[in-house]
């Protein structure tokens, strides 16, 4: 009689093959009120009607706004703009409006800006930056000094996304008066603005990079500015001396990328 060790032996391969497979549980059924597919298949007029309909659920309007981001026309903008103050649907409305090429989207965002507060206002500020609406720069400039630091930070970031000469002046001014947490956001926004200005106004762009290379700037911003200045060649002759990069990274650098030392 074979000896037993008291341990359960694993089943043989033949036994495993003979064992019937466990039945797969049935796929869950999507409740009709949360089935997005029928909404996704609707044509634009029906989607717009669903957004307008007061009896439509939050879920239905949310999916309709998402689809209108791809197929919506000018007629889809007013009903979505009416949702910008909705605590649950505002983000879906912005999602549906941002890709729409019609300029009335920008008008709607600017009109909603003074009517909103908190997170809803921040969301619209972000959308304005995504749209690069230069007409909103005056309003955003005032919001950089808003008492709510989150709104002020969003406004500074949005100005940087919009870019251009006016945005550069706004951010340069903001760097002279703002404090954390707004100051580092304004610095990063100014860095983005300088980058976008380089192809069209190199001289102005380099001025911003020189400003951003100062010792008072956040370290990542300062290093990024110094890298650009290094790649741009010798600093132009100005009354302010350009500070060379310092620190361990600069000392170890042999490529000249982090800092070109005078020889």
Beta strands, then each sheet from edge to edge (+ up, - down):
end
